[in-house]
Amino acid sequence: MFVFLLCSFITGFSQPADSLSAEMSVCEFDKALVNAFIQNDLSGDQSSAVLDLVSKAVSIKHKTCGISSQAEELSSWVSNLFNRTKSDVMVNGYDVAYTKYVHLIGQEENGRTFTDEENAVYNIALDYEIAKYDAHFANVKRHMLKNGKKEYLLDEFLVTKSAVKAGRTVPEEMNVWYGSWAKLWLMSEGASKDKSYYEDNYGWLRRAVVNFKKVYPNSKYGGALEGMLNQELLEFLVSHEEKESLEHEEKEEALFAMSFGAMVGRSLLSDNMKPADENVSIGVPVFRVQFNHVVLQLQGDMYVGDGGYGAMGVNGLLGYNKTWGTVGVDLMAGFGFDQFFMGEDTVTCKLLMGAVQAFKRILFSSHGALTPRIQWSIKGMAFRRRKAFVNQFYAGLTLDFLAPLSEMK
């Protein structure tokens, strides 16, 4: 009897991981999984931990965490796992949400090389935890994905970072992602079935799990994913889903934006401006402020020519902006001065200026963006009492701070 008890004790003590996973509550499981996602986002070395937890999910009865304090904690935690912002056509709260998906295929961690299947499991589980504890996120994702458009799934900033690391162009990297795990969010089953996936705020996630089972019918993770997104939990989430419509409203909300950066290009001078010369033009600094559709821009101009010839100037511009999503156009007019240096001779010219510039914001947070922009401007001035014109072409980059006025107290 003593030997039997001793053997039983040793056997039970030697299997702590399995015992713990079997006894783990849904609150403990969700907290462990969300914490692993956060740690991996910070360090990049916890992908295996995420997959190991998901593989043990079959032993847990999945529902929302019933301990209110822990559920609130989870809601706060998952907010760190996606980037959010507002489109140019605003609604209450953010209406654009990009999950911080990872691309793991071929990467190694602790001797483990990740597969396409494991990459898909990681990202589905990531969406699952966020949607489970953030009802607004689930609603936003539904409206973003219901048309099945690629551009509404992946964050271009995250893809750009991955492309730089892999030595590929951004379009090439996009094709790699959509050609592997990302296709599961978009694979079509026919118009009638696809429509059913967007009748509630969690169908888009159910669609990814269904497609995973089709692509990987023998996956060891299939049962775990189905258990996590079980019918009882789905019915509960749908019964408590956010009902707010996120269809774009006609009225736009005012946006405040502030930009700072530099541009470089060429300037074409009138023939009668010789001996002034220019080989390259530099616009620095460029300071732009946008209040809804009104734009104010201050920029310095420097012309660098041969033999020490050149010029410096400052311009102030006021104009109108129109933005479509992350792409925008400014139409501006203003005045300033250019001072030309021609050997020992200096000519200062007051000028009038008109400009048009286009830009595309690459969002890296809910309030920040890197913005490539191009500008064409025409300056008119009196150069040595004769009319003269400067055609100026610039391309550059600015750092943008963005904030809807409704968020500014």
Buried (B, 14 or more C-beta within 10 A) or exposed (E): EEEEEEEEEEEEEEEEEEEEBEEBBBBBBBBBBBBBBBBBBEEEEBBBBBBEBBBBBBBBEBBBBEEEEBBEBBBEBBEEBBBBBBBBBBBEBBBBBBBBBBBBBEEEBEEEEBBBBBBBBBBBBBBBBBBBBBBBBBBBBBBBBBEBEBEBBBBBBBBBBBBEEEEBEBEEBBBBBBEBBBBBBBBEEEEEEBEEBBEBBBBBBBBBBBBBBEBBEEBEBBEBBBBBBBEEBBEEBBEEBBEBEBEBEEEBBBBBBBBEBBBBBEBEBBEEBEEBBBEEBBBEEBBBBBBEBEBBBBBBBBBBBEEEBBBBBEBEBEBEBEBEEBEBBBBBEBBBBBEBBBEEEEBEBEBEBBBBBEBBBBBBEBBBBBBBBBBBBBBBBEBEEEEBBBEBBBEBBBEBEBBBEEBEE
